[in-house]
């Protein structure tokens, strides 16, 4: 999933549940995915330096966190521009 896909998914959720959801969160525990999935490989996808599936623990967690922030920014921007004034 890329940030455009995440934005489209967020829009679908805003449209379908916006009348019932008062507080939104874009990503739950983003640190866990970046550090555990790409830092030490203990969570899926299990990538890390020395892991069976390969990876680079020195750079990949930062790349993942960067892209999580970009996806979060897309969703927040969309919400503020199109839905915040309409959803009470």
OpenMM code with the backbone's topology and positions (N, CA, C; nanometers):
from openmm import Vec3, app, unit

residues = "UNK UNK UNK UNK UNK UNK UNK UNK UNK UNK UNK UNK UNK UNK UNK UNK UNK UNK UNK UNK UNK UNK UNK UNK UNK UNK UNK UNK UNK UNK UNK UNK UNK UNK UNK UNK UNK UNK UNK UNK UNK UNK UNK UNK UNK UNK UNK UNK UNK UNK UNK UNK UNK UNK UNK UNK UNK UNK UNK UNK UNK UNK UNK UNK UNK UNK UNK UNK UNK UNK UNK UNK UNK UNK UNK UNK UNK UNK UNK UNK UNK UNK UNK UNK UNK UNK UNK UNK".split()
positions = [
    Vec3(0.0850, -0.1164, 0.0000),
    Vec3(0.0000, 0.0000, 0.0000),
    Vec3(0.0900, 0.1232, 0.0000),
    Vec3(0.0645, 0.2159, -0.0899),
    Vec3(0.1393, 0.3411, -0.0910),
    Vec3(0.0538, 0.4521, -0.0299),
    Vec3(0.1098, 0.5723, -0.0238),
    Vec3(0.0366, 0.6787, 0.0457),
    Vec3(-0.0904, 0.7194, -0.0275),
    Vec3(-0.0938, 0.7070, -0.1615),
    Vec3(-0.2162, 0.7375, -0.2361),
    Vec3(-0.3252, 0.6348, -0.2032),
    Vec3(-0.2871, 0.5093, -0.1942),
    Vec3(-0.3823, 0.4052, -0.1529),
    Vec3(-0.4347, 0.4331, -0.0120),
    Vec3(-0.3449, 0.4737, 0.0774),
    Vec3(-0.3846, 0.5035, 0.2150),
    Vec3(-0.4801, 0.6225, 0.2185),
    Vec3(-0.4539, 0.7214, 0.1349),
    Vec3(-0.5420, 0.8379, 0.1256),
    Vec3(-0.6804, 0.7951, 0.0764),
    Vec3(-0.6850, 0.7111, -0.0260),
    Vec3(-0.8131, 0.6632, -0.0785),
    Vec3(-0.8882, 0.5802, 0.0258),
    Vec3(-0.8160, 0.4966, 0.0976),
    Vec3(-0.8767, 0.4170, 0.2047),
    Vec3(-0.9310, 0.5088, 0.3145),
    Vec3(-0.8542, 0.6105, 0.3499),
    Vec3(-0.8982, 0.7062, 0.4519),
    Vec3(-1.0250, 0.7772, 0.4069),
    Vec3(-1.0285, 0.8153, 0.2799),
    Vec3(-1.1474, 0.8836, 0.2288),
    Vec3(-1.2708, 0.7935, 0.2376),
    Vec3(-1.2544, 0.6685, 0.2041),
    Vec3(-1.3646, 0.5734, 0.2154),
    Vec3(-1.4154, 0.5663, 0.3595),
    Vec3(-1.3236, 0.5609, 0.4545),
    Vec3(-1.3632, 0.5558, 0.5958),
    Vec3(-1.4319, 0.6847, 0.6391),
    Vec3(-1.3801, 0.7998, 0.5958),
    Vec3(-1.4427, 0.9277, 0.6303),
    Vec3(-1.5854, 0.9338, 0.5761),
    Vec3(-1.6035, 0.8860, 0.4530),
    Vec3(-1.7365, 0.8889, 0.3914),
    Vec3(-1.8332, 0.7952, 0.4625),
    Vec3(-1.7885, 0.6765, 0.4917),
    Vec3(-1.8792, 0.5743, 0.5464),
    Vec3(-1.9049, 0.5872, 0.6959),
    Vec3(-1.8061, 0.6351, 0.7701),
    Vec3(-1.8191, 0.6366, 0.9159),
    Vec3(-1.8105, 0.7760, 0.9780),
    Vec3(-1.7940, 0.8778, 0.8954),
    Vec3(-1.7742, 1.0132, 0.9463),
    Vec3(-1.8864, 1.0655, 1.0326),
    Vec3(-2.0076, 1.0196, 1.0078),
    Vec3(-2.1205, 1.0659, 1.0875),
    Vec3(-2.1267, 0.9986, 1.2248),
    Vec3(-2.0439, 0.8952, 1.2445),
    Vec3(-2.0463, 0.8212, 1.3706),
    Vec3(-1.9158, 0.8271, 1.4492),
    Vec3(-1.8100, 0.8735, 1.3864),
    Vec3(-1.6783, 0.8762, 1.4512),
    Vec3(-1.6432, 1.0200, 1.4877),
    Vec3(-1.6145, 1.0418, 1.6136),
    Vec3(-1.5807, 1.1765, 1.6596),
    Vec3(-1.4302, 1.2003, 1.6559),
    Vec3(-1.3520, 1.1017, 1.6931),
    Vec3(-1.2062, 1.1148, 1.6961),
    Vec3(-1.1443, 1.0101, 1.6046),
    Vec3(-1.0500, 1.0537, 1.5221),
    Vec3(-0.9843, 0.9654, 1.4256),
    Vec3(-0.8381, 0.9470, 1.4621),
    Vec3(-0.7858, 0.8302, 1.4311),
    Vec3(-0.6422, 0.8039, 1.4420),
    Vec3(-0.6012, 0.7398, 1.3098),
    Vec3(-0.4900, 0.7846, 1.2538),
    Vec3(-0.4504, 0.7343, 1.1223),
    Vec3(-0.3727, 0.6038, 1.1314),
    Vec3(-0.2804, 0.5946, 1.2224),
    Vec3(-0.1967, 0.4750, 1.2356),
    Vec3(-0.1884, 0.4357, 1.3825),
    Vec3(-0.2112, 0.3103, 1.4096),
    Vec3(-0.2005, 0.2606, 1.5460),
    Vec3(-0.0611, 0.2015, 1.5670),
    Vec3(0.0102, 0.2513, 1.6615),
    Vec3(0.1441, 0.2048, 1.6979),
    Vec3(0.2402, 0.1985, 1.5787),
    Vec3(0.2634, 0.3111, 1.5132),
    Vec3(0.3540, 0.3094, 1.3976),
    Vec3(0.4959, 0.2673, 1.4343),
    Vec3(0.5374, 0.2951, 1.5565),
    Vec3(0.6719, 0.2562, 1.6002),
    Vec3(0.6907, 0.1050, 1.5931),
    Vec3(0.5850, 0.0315, 1.6273),
    Vec3(0.5955, -0.1150, 1.6288),
    Vec3(0.6271, -0.1712, 1.4913),
    Vec3(0.5592, -0.1232, 1.3899),
    Vec3(0.5856, -0.1726, 1.2547),
    Vec3(0.7275, -0.1397, 1.2119),
    Vec3(0.7687, -0.0160, 1.2329),
    Vec3(0.9022, 0.0250, 1.1884),
    Vec3(1.0126, -0.0475, 1.2648),
    Vec3(1.0017, -0.0495, 1.3968),
    Vec3(1.1114, -0.1064, 1.4761),
    Vec3(1.1069, -0.2586, 1.4846),
    Vec3(0.9888, -0.3136, 1.4995),
    Vec3(0.9772, -0.4589, 1.5150),
    Vec3(0.9722, -0.5317, 1.3804),
    Vec3(0.9108, -0.4710, 1.2816),
    Vec3(0.9010, -0.5353, 1.1511),
    Vec3(1.0261, -0.5215, 1.0669),
    Vec3(1.0992, -0.4104, 1.0876),
    Vec3(1.2169, -0.3829, 1.0051),
    Vec3(1.3443, -0.3626, 1.0857),
    Vec3(1.3331, -0.3441, 1.2154),
    Vec3(1.4512, -0.3237, 1.2992),
    Vec3(1.5076, -0.4531, 1.3537),
    Vec3(1.4205, -0.5288, 1.4241),
    Vec3(1.4692, -0.6561, 1.4792),
    Vec3(1.4008, -0.7774, 1.4165),
    Vec3(1.3019, -0.7535, 1.3298),
    Vec3(1.2390, -0.8622, 1.2559),
    Vec3(1.1441, -0.9497, 1.3349),
    Vec3(1.1036, -0.9054, 1.4544),
    Vec3(1.0165, -0.9890, 1.5371),
    Vec3(0.8690, -0.9808, 1.4962),
    Vec3(0.8293, -0.8783, 1.4199),
    Vec3(0.6931, -0.8655, 1.3665),
    Vec3(0.7006, -0.8781, 1.2146),
    Vec3(0.5892, -0.9144, 1.1497),
    Vec3(0.5893, -0.9172, 1.0037),
    Vec3(0.6227, -0.7784, 0.9486),
    Vec3(0.6958, -0.7678, 0.8432),
    Vec3(0.7376, -0.8729, 0.7510),
    Vec3(0.8661, -0.9446, 0.7909),
    Vec3(0.9204, -0.9163, 0.9057),
    Vec3(1.0375, -0.9893, 0.9553),
    Vec3(1.1662, -0.9608, 0.8808),
    Vec3(1.1843, -0.8343, 0.8453),
    Vec3(1.3066, -0.7954, 0.7745),
    Vec3(1.4025, -0.7288, 0.8727),
    Vec3(1.5272, -0.7693, 0.8699),
    Vec3(1.6300, -0.7079, 0.9528),
    Vec3(1.7663, -0.7586, 0.9081),
    Vec3(1.8690, -0.6932, 0.9535),
    Vec3(2.0033, -0.7414, 0.9277),
    Vec3(2.0177, -0.8778, 0.9937),
    Vec3(2.0556, -0.9765, 0.9170),
    Vec3(2.0719, -1.1111, 0.9705),
    Vec3(1.9459, -1.1955, 0.9709),
    Vec3(1.8333, -1.1413, 0.9276),
    Vec3(1.7085, -1.2186, 0.9233),
    Vec3(1.7038, -1.3066, 0.7988),
    Vec3(1.6215, -1.4079, 0.8068),
    Vec3(1.6050, -1.5026, 0.6964),
    Vec3(1.5604, -1.4327, 0.5673),
    Vec3(1.4763, -1.3307, 0.5788),
    Vec3(1.4220, -1.2630, 0.4615),
    Vec3(1.5035, -1.1411, 0.4202),
    Vec3(1.6177, -1.1214, 0.4824),
    Vec3(1.7034, -1.0086, 0.4470),
    Vec3(1.6572, -0.8796, 0.5109),
    Vec3(1.7205, -0.7717, 0.4710),
    Vec3(1.6862, -0.6407, 0.5228),
    Vec3(1.8074, -0.5686, 0.5759),
    Vec3(1.7872, -0.4424, 0.6087),
    Vec3(1.8938, -0.3580, 0.6621),
    Vec3(1.8384, -0.2816, 0.7817),
    Vec3(1.8692, -0.3282, 0.8998),
    Vec3(1.8173, -0.2676, 1.0228),
    Vec3(1.8668, -0.1259, 1.0450),
    Vec3(1.9720, -0.0877, 0.9761),
    Vec3(2.0264, 0.0468, 0.9927),
    Vec3(1.9514, 0.1528, 0.9151),
    Vec3(1.8792, 0.1139, 0.8097),
    Vec3(1.8090, 0.2134, 0.7283),
    Vec3(1.6591, 0.1873, 0.7136),
    Vec3(1.6190, 0.0630, 0.7011),
    Vec3(1.4788, 0.0337, 0.6702),
    Vec3(1.3784, 0.0854, 0.7733),
    Vec3(1.4050, 0.0780, 0.9040),
    Vec3(1.3070, 0.1336, 0.9982),
    Vec3(1.2819, 0.2833, 0.9752),
    Vec3(1.3845, 0.3560, 0.9353),
    Vec3(1.3698, 0.4996, 0.9105),
    Vec3(1.2920, 0.5256, 0.7823),
    Vec3(1.3157, 0.4437, 0.6817),
    Vec3(1.2414, 0.4569, 0.5563),
    Vec3(1.0933, 0.4280, 0.5804),
    Vec3(1.0652, 0.3229, 0.6559),
    Vec3(0.9269, 0.2875, 0.6887),
    Vec3(0.8602, 0.4004, 0.7671),
    Vec3(0.9262, 0.4519, 0.8680),
    Vec3(0.8702, 0.5612, 0.9489),
    Vec3(0.8447, 0.6848, 0.8633),
    Vec3(0.9361, 0.7144, 0.7724),
    Vec3(0.9201, 0.8289, 0.6821),
    Vec3(0.7930, 0.8129, 0.5986),
    Vec3(0.7733, 0.6958, 0.5419),
    Vec3(0.6558, 0.6731, 0.4579),
    Vec3(0.5271, 0.6661, 0.5399),
    Vec3(0.5359, 0.6222, 0.6631),
    Vec3(0.4189, 0.6272, 0.7509),
    Vec3(0.3784, 0.7723, 0.7760),
    Vec3(0.4762, 0.8580, 0.7974),
    Vec3(0.4464, 1.0000, 0.8186),
    Vec3(0.3851, 1.0635, 0.6948),
    Vec3(0.4349, 1.0272, 0.5770),
    Vec3(0.3784, 1.0800, 0.4529),
    Vec3(0.2331, 1.0351, 0.4355),
    Vec3(0.2048, 0.9089, 0.4634),
    Vec3(0.0681, 0.8577, 0.4528),
    Vec3(-0.0230, 0.9261, 0.5548),
    Vec3(0.0258, 0.9432, 0.6762),
    Vec3(-0.0499, 1.0138, 0.7804),
    Vec3(-0.0826, 1.1558, 0.7348),
    Vec3(0.0166, 1.2246, 0.6785),
    Vec3(-0.0037, 1.3622, 0.6323),
    Vec3(-0.1094, 1.3694, 0.5225),
    Vec3(-0.1106, 1.2736, 0.4332),
    Vec3(-0.2121, 1.2699, 0.3267),
    Vec3(-0.3517, 1.2568, 0.3864),
    Vec3(-0.3677, 1.1672, 0.4812),
    Vec3(-0.4986, 1.1451, 0.5430),
    Vec3(-0.5444, 1.2678, 0.6216),
    Vec3(-0.4552, 1.3284, 0.6965),
    Vec3(-0.4902, 1.4471, 0.7751),
    Vec3(-0.5265, 1.5632, 0.6834),
    Vec3(-0.4495, 1.5826, 0.5786),
    Vec3(-0.4774, 1.6898, 0.4833),
    Vec3(-0.6146, 1.6703, 0.4187),
    Vec3(-0.6434, 1.5499, 0.3767),
    Vec3(-0.7734, 1.5184, 0.3176),
    Vec3(-0.8854, 1.5474, 0.4166),
    Vec3(-0.8703, 1.5028, 0.5384),
    Vec3(-0.9730, 1.5245, 0.6402),
    Vec3(-0.9978, 1.6733, 0.6626),
    Vec3(-0.8909, 1.7483, 0.6763),
    Vec3(-0.9054, 1.8918, 0.7032),
    Vec3(-0.9680, 1.9664, 0.5858),
    Vec3(-0.9352, 1.9276, 0.4645),
    Vec3(-0.9866, 1.9975, 0.3461),
    Vec3(-1.1311, 1.9610, 0.3137),
    Vec3(-1.1675, 1.8339, 0.3290),
    Vec3(-1.2977, 1.7892, 0.2795),
    Vec3(-1.3994, 1.7511, 0.3860),
    Vec3(-1.3536, 1.7100, 0.5021),
    Vec3(-1.4475, 1.6481, 0.5951),
    Vec3(-1.4596, 1.7155, 0.7305),
    Vec3(-1.3612, 1.7863, 0.7757),
    Vec3(-1.3638, 1.8407, 0.9114),
    Vec3(-1.4830, 1.9327, 0.9337),
    Vec3(-1.5144, 2.0169, 0.8385),
    Vec3(-1.6257, 2.1100, 0.8568),
    Vec3(-1.7606, 2.0406, 0.8455),
    Vec3(-1.7647, 1.9258, 0.7766),
    Vec3(-1.8910, 1.8568, 0.7548),
    Vec3(-1.9226, 1.7547, 0.8626),
    Vec3(-1.8208, 1.7065, 0.9291),
    Vec3(-1.8407, 1.6037, 1.0309),
    Vec3(-1.8408, 1.6700, 1.1683),
    Vec3(-1.9452, 1.6507, 1.2422),
    Vec3(-1.9554, 1.7097, 1.3767),
    Vec3(-1.9659, 1.6002, 1.4795),
] * unit.nanometer
topology = app.Topology()
chain = topology.addChain("A")
for resn in residues:
    res = topology.addResidue(resn, chain)
    for name in ("N", "CA", "C"):
        topology.addAtom(name, app.Element.getBySymbol(name[0]), res)
